[in-house]
Amino acid sequence: QRLSNRLAMAKDNRLYTLVKTTSKFPKGIRSTLWSKAFGHVVPMVGTANIRYLEVDKDHVTVRIENQRNMQNHIKGVHAAAMALLAETATGFLTGLHVPDDRILLIKSLHVDYLKVAQGGLTATATLSADQQKFIANNEKGELLIPVTVIDDSANEPIQCQMLWAWLPKRKK
C-alpha cells in the first residue's frame, strides 16, 4: 500500500518527482535546483533569493538572508519578506502533495509580528501523516499548514497561519 501511494504521488506530481530525483545530489546542488525550479513556477520567490535547505514529504525548510534588497527602514528583513518566507515554505510543502491536475492557492495568510528579527530567517513548514492523507484523499480541500520562523538569534519574531486550498483545474 505504501509503495503504491509513493508511486502514485511521483506519477501525479512533478514537484515531488523533482525532489525525489535530486535527493542524492550534494546539498548545494539540490538547494540550487529546488530554488530555480520553484522560482520558475513562482517568479517572485526567485527574485527574493530564498534558499531551500531541506525538502522531504514531511517538511520544508527555507532561508532568507538579511540582504539589502529585502530590508526595511531599520535594516531588518522586511515584513513582507518574512511573510513570503513562511508562505514559500508552506506552499512548497503542500505543493509536494497536491497532484498536477489540481491547482494550489493560498486562501488565507495571517502573520503576527512579535519582535524585531535579528539577521536572516529560517522557516520550517511541516505536514503530519494525517494531513498528507487528507490531501491525497480529497479532490479539493483546505488545510492550515504549520510553520515556524526563527531568526539568527534563535528567536521567533513572527507567528503565522497559512491556509492552503486545492481544487481541480478547469478543463479548457
C-alpha positions as a Python dict, from the first residue, in 0.01 Angstrom:
ca = {
    (1, 'Q'): (0, 0, 0),
    (2, 'R'): (273, 248, 99),
    (3, 'L'): (474, 177, -218),
    (4, 'S'): (167, 224, -439),
    (5, 'N'): (96, 559, -265),
    (6, 'R'): (454, 674, -332),
    (7, 'L'): (439, 563, -693),
    (8, 'A'): (105, 739, -745),
    (9, 'M'): (241, 1057, -589),
    (10, 'A'): (555, 1051, -806),
    (11, 'K'): (349, 989, -1120),
    (12, 'D'): (95, 1262, -1045),
    (13, 'N'): (322, 1535, -907),
    (14, 'R'): (619, 1678, -1099),
    (15, 'L'): (746, 1876, -799),
    (16, 'Y'): (765, 1562, -584),
    (17, 'T'): (937, 1378, -869),
    (18, 'L'): (1199, 1656, -891),
    (19, 'V'): (1266, 1640, -515),
    (20, 'K'): (1298, 1260, -517),
    (21, 'T'): (1521, 1263, -828),
    (22, 'T'): (1760, 1518, -678),
    (23, 'S'): (1763, 1377, -323),
    (24, 'K'): (2101, 1205, -372),
    (25, 'F'): (2272, 1514, -518),
    (26, 'P'): (2511, 1714, -298),
    (27, 'K'): (2321, 1957, -72),
    (28, 'G'): (2434, 2275, -250),
    (29, 'I'): (2329, 2147, -592),
    (30, 'R'): (1993, 2025, -457),
    (31, 'S'): (1923, 2362, -298),
    (32, 'T'): (2004, 2547, -620),
    (33, 'L'): (1787, 2314, -831),
    (34, 'W'): (1491, 2347, -594),
    (35, 'S'): (1532, 2726, -580),
    (36, 'K'): (1545, 2754, -960),
    (37, 'A'): (1252, 2515, -1013),
    (38, 'F'): (1021, 2686, -767),
    (39, 'G'): (1143, 3030, -874),
    (40, 'H'): (1039, 2936, -1228),
    (41, 'V'): (689, 2844, -1113),
    (42, 'V'): (656, 3146, -878),
    (43, 'P'): (883, 3423, -1017),
    (44, 'M'): (867, 3642, -704),
    (45, 'V'): (1024, 3363, -498),
    (46, 'G'): (1316, 3352, -741),
    (47, 'T'): (1385, 3726, -707),
    (48, 'A'): (1389, 3710, -325),
    (49, 'N'): (1689, 3473, -316),
    (50, 'I'): (1512, 3224, -93),
    (51, 'R'): (1725, 2915, -40),
    (52, 'Y'): (1581, 2568, 9),
    (53, 'L'): (1777, 2399, 288),
    (54, 'E'): (1575, 2079, 342),
    (55, 'V'): (1289, 1928, 148),
    (56, 'D'): (1109, 1599, 204),
    (57, 'K'): (749, 1480, 220),
    (58, 'D'): (714, 1580, 587),
    (59, 'H'): (884, 1919, 599),
    (60, 'V'): (1041, 2204, 403),
    (61, 'T'): (1299, 2443, 545),
    (62, 'V'): (1381, 2764, 360),
    (63, 'R'): (1604, 3061, 439),
    (64, 'I'): (1632, 3427, 352),
    (65, 'E'): (1934, 3636, 440),
    (66, 'N'): (1912, 3989, 572),
    (67, 'Q'): (2032, 4138, 245),
    (68, 'R'): (1985, 4497, 135),
    (69, 'N'): (1714, 4434, -126),
    (70, 'M'): (1496, 4257, 137),
    (71, 'Q'): (1542, 4513, 418),
    (72, 'N'): (1304, 4754, 584),
    (73, 'H'): (1383, 5106, 710),
    (74, 'I'): (1560, 4973, 1024),
    (75, 'K'): (1786, 4738, 824),
    (76, 'G'): (1599, 4422, 924),
    (77, 'V'): (1423, 4173, 698),
    (78, 'H'): (1112, 4348, 563),
    (79, 'A'): (773, 4236, 699),
    (80, 'A'): (657, 4131, 352),
    (81, 'A'): (974, 3924, 302),
    (82, 'M'): (910, 3747, 635),
    (83, 'A'): (558, 3660, 521),
    (84, 'L'): (692, 3548, 181),
    (85, 'L'): (936, 3311, 353),
    (86, 'A'): (659, 3145, 556),
    (87, 'E'): (429, 3133, 252),
    (88, 'T'): (707, 2977, 43),
    (89, 'A'): (780, 2701, 296),
    (90, 'T'): (413, 2609, 339),
    (91, 'G'): (332, 2637, -31),
    (92, 'F'): (627, 2424, -144),
    (93, 'L'): (543, 2155, 111),
    (94, 'T'): (175, 2149, 23),
    (95, 'G'): (269, 2150, -345),
    (96, 'L'): (463, 1826, -298),
    (97, 'H'): (135, 1651, -216),
    (98, 'V'): (-120, 1811, -449),
    (99, 'P'): (-145, 1625, -783),
    (100, 'D'): (-65, 1816, -1103),
    (101, 'D'): (-430, 1803, -1215),
    (102, 'R'): (-521, 2036, -929),
    (103, 'I'): (-445, 2400, -861),
    (104, 'L'): (-295, 2510, -531),
    (105, 'L'): (-383, 2851, -385),
    (106, 'I'): (-322, 3028, -60),
    (107, 'K'): (-660, 3110, 87),
    (108, 'S'): (-557, 3298, 400),
    (109, 'L'): (-229, 3432, 532),
    (110, 'H'): (-212, 3567, 887),
    (111, 'V'): (112, 3697, 1036),
    (112, 'D'): (168, 3835, 1386),
    (113, 'Y'): (489, 4036, 1418),
    (114, 'L'): (617, 3975, 1771),
    (115, 'K'): (966, 4127, 1779),
    (116, 'V'): (1234, 4275, 1556),
    (117, 'A'): (1414, 4000, 1365),
    (118, 'Q'): (1788, 3965, 1413),
    (119, 'G'): (1981, 3870, 1098),
    (120, 'G'): (1845, 3621, 850),
    (121, 'L'): (1540, 3400, 891),
    (122, 'T'): (1469, 3030, 853),
    (123, 'A'): (1116, 2893, 810),
    (124, 'T'): (1017, 2530, 854),
    (125, 'A'): (676, 2401, 745),
    (126, 'T'): (555, 2056, 848),
    (127, 'L'): (280, 1818, 737),
    (128, 'S'): (163, 1527, 951),
    (129, 'A'): (83, 1187, 802),
    (130, 'D'): (-289, 1260, 859),
    (131, 'Q'): (-263, 1589, 668),
    (132, 'Q'): (-82, 1414, 382),
    (133, 'K'): (-359, 1151, 368),
    (134, 'F'): (-624, 1425, 372),
    (135, 'I'): (-468, 1590, 66),
    (136, 'A'): (-433, 1256, -114),
    (137, 'N'): (-793, 1153, -43),
    (138, 'N'): (-968, 1481, -127),
    (139, 'E'): (-1001, 1622, -478),
    (140, 'K'): (-1048, 1964, -321),
    (141, 'G'): (-999, 2093, 28),
    (142, 'E'): (-807, 2324, 255),
    (143, 'L'): (-559, 2290, 541),
    (144, 'L'): (-377, 2512, 786),
    (145, 'I'): (-10, 2430, 728),
    (146, 'P'): (208, 2469, 1039),
    (147, 'V'): (519, 2686, 1000),
    (148, 'T'): (781, 2817, 1240),
    (149, 'V'): (1006, 3114, 1157),
    (150, 'I'): (1331, 3155, 1352),
    (151, 'D'): (1587, 3436, 1323),
    (152, 'D'): (1965, 3413, 1360),
    (153, 'S'): (1942, 3478, 1736),
    (154, 'A'): (1710, 3173, 1772),
    (155, 'N'): (1403, 3389, 1841),
    (156, 'E'): (1064, 3353, 1676),
    (157, 'P'): (997, 3709, 1553),
    (158, 'I'): (671, 3617, 1378),
    (159, 'Q'): (393, 3362, 1416),
    (160, 'C'): (194, 3263, 1111),
    (161, 'Q'): (-116, 3080, 999),
    (162, 'M'): (-119, 2977, 635),
    (163, 'L'): (-441, 2828, 497),
    (164, 'W'): (-385, 2649, 166),
    (165, 'A'): (-659, 2523, -65),
    (166, 'W'): (-658, 2298, -370),
    (167, 'L'): (-919, 2222, -632),
    (168, 'P'): (-939, 2055, -973),
    (169, 'K'): (-804, 2256, -1264),
    (170, 'R'): (-1066, 2381, -1506),
    (171, 'K'): (-1080, 2191, -1830),
    (172, 'K'): (-1001, 2405, -2134),
}
